[in-house]
Amino acid sequence: MSDQAKPRPQVPDGQSRFVVTRQKQPNEKGFVGYDVIWEQFQKEVPYQTPKRP
């Protein structure tokens, strides 16, 4: 058995309506993680004080 880790296959970016996942580069231990990028789906409106009667 060899002590070298197998190279991980390159995974294409995963895309859905509001989320994109990208594969990270392997670290020194061989762990491959993923970046999760969220797009905003709610619009923020600046607060305005209500009118006084």
C-alpha positions in Angstrom: 0.0 0.0 0.0 1.2 3.5 -0.8 1.0 6.4 1.7 0.2 8.9 -1.0 -3.4 10.1 -1.2 -5.3 9.7 -4.4 -5.8 12.9 -6.4 -9.4 14.1 -6.0 -11.4 14.5 -9.2 -12.2 18.1 -10.2 -15.9 18.7 -9.6 -17.7 21.4 -11.7 -19.4 24.3 -9.9 -22.8 23.5 -8.6 -25.4 26.2 -9.4 -28.9 26.6 -8.2 -31.2 29.6 -8.0 -29.5 31.4 -5.1 -26.5 29.3 -4.3 -23.2 28.5 -6.0 -20.8 25.9 -4.6 -17.1 25.7 -5.7 -14.5 23.1 -4.9 -11.5 24.3 -3.0 -7.9 23.2 -3.5 -6.8 20.3 -1.3 -4.8 21.2 1.8 -1.7 19.5 3.1 -3.7 16.7 4.6 -5.6 16.1 1.3 -8.9 17.5 2.6 -11.0 19.1 -0.2 -13.6 21.5 1.0 -16.2 23.6 -0.8 -17.0 27.3 -0.9 -20.7 28.2 -0.7 -21.7 31.5 -2.2 -25.2 32.8 -1.5 -26.9 35.5 -3.6 -29.3 37.8 -1.8 -32.9 37.0 -2.5 -34.4 39.6 -0.2 -34.3 43.3 -0.8 -33.4 45.6 2.1 -35.3 48.9 2.3 -33.9 51.7 4.5 -36.1 52.4 7.5 -38.3 55.5 7.5 -39.9 56.8 10.6 -43.7 56.8 10.4 -45.7 60.0 10.0 -47.0 61.5 13.2 -50.8 62.1 13.4 
